[in-house]
Amino acid sequence: MKKILFLTLLLMPALAFTQKLNQKTTDEKKGNEMLIGYCNRDGFAKVNSNFDSAYRAEYAFYKPDDATMKLLDEKLKGIKVTIVMATWCSDSKEWVPRFYKIMDQLNFNYNNLTLICVDRSKKAPGTEVDALKVELVPTFIFYRKNQELGRIIEVPADMLEKEMLKIVSK
C-alpha cells in the first residue's frame, strides 16, 4: 500500500503538467475551428485553413533586417519567450509568422518557447494565461532567469526584430 501511495504522489505532478498540444474548439462568433491551450506551430496546419494559409503567406513574405538579426542573435542566449495568441486574430496571423521567421533564422531553441492560444475572452483553461494578465493578442513576453524583461503587445512600434532586440538587450 505504501508503494502505491508513493508512486501516486510521485506521478501526480507529472500528470498535472501533461496536456495534449493543439486542442481545438469552435469559435462561437464565427463557427470556425480555433486552437486553444498550449500549442505549437504544427497545430496551425490542423486548424481552419484560413489561419494556416495566412501564416504561410506572411512567413514567406517577411524579410527580417540583417543588421538587427546579427545583434539579436548575440542577445538571445538564456532567453525564454511566451506567446499568447489567437487563431481568430488578424494581428496574430501577421505577427506570429514573422516571429517564427526571425527565430528560425536565428536557430532559436523552441524548448524555450511557450505558445498559448486563447479564445475571444483571452482564456485558455489549463494554462497560466490568467496570471499573465494578457489583454490584447498577440502578446510576446520575454524572460531571462525567470524574470520578465518586457512585452510586445499586439503590434510592435517598429520592426518586430528591432522591438525584440530592445527588450532582450536589457
HELIX and SHEET records of a PDB file:
HELIX    1   1 LYS A    2  PHE A   17  1                                  16    
HELIX    2   2 ARG A   41  LYS A   46  5                                   6    
HELIX    3   3 SER A   49  PHE A   61  1                                  13    
HELIX    4   4 ASP A   66  LYS A   75  1                                  10    
HELIX    5   5 SER A   90  GLN A  105  1                                  16    
HELIX    6   6 TYR A  110  ASN A  112  5                                   3    
HELIX    7   7 VAL A  129  LEU A  132  1                                   4    
HELIX    8   8 LEU A  160  VAL A  168  1                                   9    
SHEET    1   A 6 GLN A  23  THR A  26  0                                        
SHEET    2   A 6 GLU A  33  CYS A  39 -1                                        
SHEET    3   A 6 LEU A 113  CYS A 117 -1                                        
SHEET    4   A 6 ILE A  79  MET A  85  1                                        
SHEET    5   A 6 THR A 139  ARG A 144 -1                                        
SHEET    6   A 6 GLN A 147  ILE A 153 -1                                        
END                                                                             
